[in-house]
Every structure is written in structure tokens, then in C-alpha cells.
Amino acid sequence: MQLQLRSLEVFITVVEKKGFTKAAEALYVGQPALSKTIQKLEQELKVTLFDRSSKKIQLTDEGKVLYEKSKEILAKVTSIPESLHELSEVIIGEVRVGIPQIIGTVFFPQVAYHFLKKYPKVTLTTEEDGSVIIESLVNRGELDIGFVVLPASNTLDAEVIYQDTFVVCVSSKHPLAGAEEVSLSQLKEEKFILFDKSFALYNLIRNHCIESGFSPEVTFQSKQWDLVLQLVSAQLGITVIPKILANKLNDIDIVALPITQPKTVWNIGIITKKNAYKSYALKEFINVVREIYTS
């Protein structure tokens, strides 16, 4: 059985207008059509809604119950547009964000601060992992958005928010520490300490080395950028990191050298699943990211 909202509206009008004639006038329909609607409603419910033994309209017990329930139903239905409008005005909900540690350290705090200040009723849930894993989680719908190193899979919508270059980090005791700049080809005999393979940086740096004529000897991999730098400081190898991260170095035992050849570019972007639904909260989160990094 499927009750029509129109039938309930007709029924309520008959009750409140205390008669079929006035109800028909109020609804701009003929009285025969209105009477037919009420009869059909009674047939569907298998009850009698009006006591027709007197001239004055009177509800049966079943009619009284339906009247109260019908008003509740219609009140909820009519409140839907208002509720949806309120949702767009007062942003609530959750945004699930994927962030590689290196990107989170540099970019996320500022985004989180401005977004939560503007939308305090939204919960930000973060998943820290490498770009490769974050892409997979966004693709599977387990994350709403990810900050990753681009390019990303063509199954995702990607937008560049920041571009940087790479620098080589060596111990202050390394023979290259006094150089003003370095080319990657000069590093072919070096031991590399890199972020692990779940990070897009691993393949990006390795590919740049191959472009320069050698395959890097990777002796250590880590998900922790501070550990990578500590190992460099301990003279266990060298690393390649984005310049913006090198600018945050407080360790005097590490020297950051610009790379002359090849041209190395680090594109950071946000990714979302193609054609996926975006909540109001997610849309506003993306807007905040754009305001900070692309405006």
C-alpha cells in the first residue's frame, strides 16, 4: 500500500473545513473528485474515516488517528526544504582527509585552522600515509579528499595547489657541503635515504636520478621525514626533499643544496573521486584550500 501525500492533504482539508463543499473550494477541485479521493483512501486503509450518519462532518476513531498522523507527516515533508537550506547555511558533518606526513607538516595546519575557525561544527578526520595509499583510499570512497604529490590516477579529479623545487640535503661534514649547488649526476656514488615506496616522492626522486644516468642506491626508507633527516645528519647518506621543507630545517648539521640539473618539480594537489557526491562540508573545505594556496 502506498499512500499519496495529496490524499492526506485532501483528507486534512475536509476535516479542517468541516465539509466536502468548502474543502473542494479551498483545493480548487470538484466535489465529486474530492469525494472519490476520500473513498479511495478509505479503501486503501480498509477503514471508515467519517461518520456519514449525520449532516455534520464527524471523524471516526480511525479518522482521528489518521488526522493527527497526517498532520505530522505533512509537517515533516514541508520542513525538508528549510532543513536543506539550513544545512547549506550552517555547515555540519565530517570531512575525511588523507595527508602524507611531509605535506601535512607544511600545508595542513594552516588549512585546518582557517577551516575550523570558519566551520566549527565540522569534524576533520585525518589519515596519514603516503600519496600512493591515499589515492587508493580516495578511490575506494574511504577518504573524501587527499593531499598528494601529483600526477595522480586518472580516476581522480586533481587540482594543483602548490609547486616547489627539490634540494639535496647532506651532512655539514659531507664533501659537497661547501658547494653552492649540485646536479643529480654528481650523486651517483652516494647512498640515498628516502621516504618509503608508499610515498610518491620515492618514485619521483628515483626517476629524476634515472634521467641523470644512474639508479640511486637506496639504503634506508622511512615514513618519517624527521628520521630521514636525522640519518642524513648522522652521515649515513643523503636525501632529496622539497625546498619548502628544507626551509624549516633547524639542524645546523645539515646543508640544503639547490639542484641545477635536471629540473625537478614538486606539484602538490588535492584529489577527490571523479563523479562522487561532495557534501557541503567538503565543498567548503576545498574552497578554503583554494583561498589559501591558489588565490
C-alpha positions in Angstrom: 0.0 0.0 0.0 1.4 3.4 -1.0 -0.4 6.4 0.5 -0.3 9.6 -1.6 0.6 12.8 0.1 -2.1 14.5 -1.9 -4.7 12.2 -0.5 -3.6 13.0 3.0 -3.7 16.7 2.2 -7.3 16.4 0.8 -8.3 14.5 4.0 -6.9 17.1 6.3 -8.6 19.9 4.3 -12.0 18.2 4.6 -11.6 17.8 8.3 -10.4 21.4 8.9 -13.0 23.0 6.5 -15.7 20.8 8.2 -17.2 19.6 5.0 -16.6 18.4 1.4 -18.0 21.5 -0.3 -15.7 24.0 1.4 -12.8 21.7 1.1 -13.4 21.3 -2.6 -13.5 25.1 -3.0 -10.3 25.5 -1.0 -8.4 23.0 -3.1 -9.9 24.2 -6.4 -11.3 20.8 -7.3 -14.7 19.5 -8.0 -16.6 17.9 -5.1 -17.0 14.5 -6.9 -13.3 14.3 -7.4 -12.7 15.1 -3.8 -15.2 12.5 -2.6 -13.6 9.9 -4.8 -10.2 10.7 -3.3 -11.5 10.1 0.3 -13.3 6.9 -0.8 -10.1 5.6 -2.3 -8.1 6.5 0.9 -10.7 4.6 3.0 -10.4 1.6 0.6 -6.6 1.6 0.8 -6.6 1.8 4.6 -9.6 -0.5 4.9 -11.3 1.8 7.5 -14.1 4.3 7.6 -12.8 7.8 8.2 -16.0 9.8 8.6 -19.3 9.1 10.3 -21.7 9.8 7.5 -24.9 9.2 9.6 -25.2 12.8 10.4 -25.2 16.0 8.4 -22.3 17.4 10.3 -18.8 16.0 9.4 -17.6 13.8 12.2 -14.4 11.7 12.4 -14.5 8.1 13.4 -11.8 6.9 15.9 -9.7 5.7 12.9 -10.2 9.1 11.2 -9.0 10.9 14.3 -5.8 8.9 14.4 -5.2 9.4 10.7 -5.8 13.2 11.0 -3.1 13.5 13.7 -0.6 11.3 11.9 -1.3 13.1 8.6 -0.5 16.5 10.1 2.7 15.1 11.5 3.7 13.7 8.1 2.9 16.8 6.1 4.7 19.0 8.6 7.9 16.9 8.2 7.6 17.0 4.4 7.1 20.8 4.3 10.1 21.2 6.6 12.5 19.4 4.2 13.4 22.5 2.0 14.0 24.6 5.1 16.2 21.9 6.6 18.2 21.6 3.4 18.6 25.4 3.3 19.8 25.4 6.9 22.4 22.7 6.0 23.8 24.9 3.3 23.9 27.9 5.7 25.3 26.1 8.8 27.9 23.7 7.6 28.0 20.5 9.6 29.3 16.9 9.1 32.7 15.3 8.7 35.5 15.6 6.1 37.9 12.7 5.9 41.3 13.9 4.7 44.3 11.9 3.6 47.7 13.6 4.2 51.3 12.3 3.7 53.3 13.4 6.7 55.6 15.6 4.7 52.7 17.5 3.2 50.7 17.6 6.5 53.7 19.2 8.2 53.9 22.0 5.7 50.3 22.6 4.5 47.6 21.1 6.7 47.9 23.1 9.9 47.0 26.4 8.2 44.1 24.8 6.3 42.7 23.1 9.4 43.0 26.3 11.4 41.1 28.5 8.9 38.5 25.9 8.1 37.6 25.0 11.7 37.5 28.6 12.6 35.0 29.3 9.9 33.1 26.0 10.3 33.4 24.8 14.0 30.6 22.3 13.7 32.5 20.2 11.1 34.8 17.3 12.2 38.1 16.9 10.3 39.3 13.3 10.4 42.8 12.7 9.1 44.6 9.6 7.7 48.4 9.9 7.5 50.0 7.8 4.8 51.9 8.1 1.5 50.3 9.6 -1.6 50.0 6.1 -3.3 47.9 4.7 -0.4 45.9 7.9 -0.1 45.0 7.8 -3.8 43.7 4.3 -3.2 41.6 5.3 -0.2 40.0 8.2 -2.0 39.3 5.9 -5.0 37.5 3.5 -2.7 35.5 6.2 -1.0 37.2 5.7 2.3 38.5 9.3 2.2 36.7 12.3 0.9 39.8 14.2 -0.2 43.6 13.8 -0.2 46.7 16.0 -0.4 49.1 14.2 -2.7 52.1 14.6 -4.9 50.9 14.9 -8.5 50.3 13.5 -11.1 47.6 11.2 -9.7 45.5 8.4 -11.2 43.1 9.5 -14.0 40.2 8.0 -12.0 40.6 11.0 -9.7 39.9 14.7 -10.0 43.2 16.5 -9.3 43.9 20.2 -8.8 47.4 21.7 -8.3 47.6 23.9 -5.2 51.4 24.4 -4.8 54.5 24.0 -6.8 58.1 23.7 -5.5 61.6 22.5 -6.4 63.8 19.9 -4.7 67.0 20.3 -2.8 69.7 17.8 -1.9 70.3 17.5 1.9 73.8 16.5 3.1 75.6 16.4 6.3 77.6 19.6 7.1 80.6 17.2 7.1 79.9 15.9 3.6 82.4 16.8 0.8 79.6 18.6 -1.1 78.5 20.7 2.0 80.5 23.7 0.8 79.0 23.7 -2.7 76.5 26.4 -3.8 74.5 23.9 -5.9 74.6 20.4 -7.2 73.4 18.3 -10.2 71.9 14.9 -9.6 74.6 13.3 -11.8 77.1 14.2 -9.1 75.3 11.9 -6.6 75.5 8.6 -8.4 78.0 7.2 -5.9 76.0 8.4 -2.9 73.8 6.4 -0.6 70.2 7.7 -0.6 67.9 7.9 2.4 64.3 8.3 1.0 60.7 8.2 2.0 59.3 4.7 1.5 57.6 3.4 -1.6 54.1 4.4 -0.4 55.2 8.0 -0.9 55.0 9.4 -4.5 58.3 11.1 -3.6 60.2 7.8 -3.8 59.4 7.2 -7.5 59.7 10.9 -8.3 63.2 11.2 -7.0 64.2 7.8 -8.4 63.0 8.8 -11.8 64.9 12.0 -11.7 68.1 10.1 -10.8 67.5 7.7 -13.8 67.1 10.8 -16.0 70.5 11.8 -14.8 72.0 8.5 -15.8 72.1 6.3 -12.7 69.8 4.3 -10.5 70.1 5.5 -6.9 71.4 3.2 -4.2 68.7 3.4 -1.5 70.0 2.2 1.8 67.1 3.3 4.0 63.4 4.2 3.6 61.1 5.8 6.2 57.7 7.3 6.5 59.1 9.8 9.0 60.8 12.9 7.4 62.5 13.8 10.7 64.1 10.4 10.9 65.3 10.7 7.3 67.0 14.0 8.2 68.5 12.6 11.4 70.1 9.8 9.4 71.5 12.4 7.0 72.8 14.4 9.9 74.5 11.2 11.2 76.3 10.9 7.8 74.5 7.7 6.8 73.6 9.1 3.4 71.9 12.0 1.6 68.4 12.8 0.7 66.3 14.9 -1.7 63.4 16.8 -0.3 61.2 19.8 -1.3 62.7 23.2 -0.8 59.8 24.3 1.4 60.6 21.5 3.9 64.3 22.3 3.8 63.4 25.9 4.8 62.1 24.5 8.1 65.5 22.8 9.0 66.8 23.8 12.4 69.6 21.3 12.3 73.0 23.1 11.7 74.5 19.7 10.8 72.5 19.6 7.5 73.1 21.7 4.4 70.5 22.0 1.7 71.8 22.4 -1.9 69.8 23.6 -4.9 69.6 21.2 -7.8 70.7 22.5 -11.2 70.1 19.5 -13.4 67.6 18.0 -14.2 64.8 20.5 -13.5 63.0 19.0 -10.5 59.4 20.0 -9.8 57.2 19.0 -6.9 53.5 19.5 -7.6 51.2 19.3 -4.6 47.5 18.9 -5.2 44.2 17.9 -3.8 42.3 14.9 -5.2 38.7 13.7 -5.0 37.0 10.8 -6.6 35.5 11.6 -10.0 31.7 12.0 -10.1 31.4 11.3 -6.4 29.0 13.2 -4.2 30.5 16.2 -2.4 28.9 17.3 0.8 28.6 21.0 1.7 31.4 20.5 4.2 33.7 19.0 1.6 32.9 21.8 -0.9 33.7 24.4 1.7 36.9 22.6 2.7 38.1 22.7 -0.9 37.2 26.4 -1.1 39.3 27.1 2.0 42.3 25.3 0.4 41.9 27.3 -2.8 41.7 30.6 -0.8 44.9 29.9 1.0 47.0 28.4 -1.8 45.7 29.4 -5.2 44.3 32.9 -4.7 
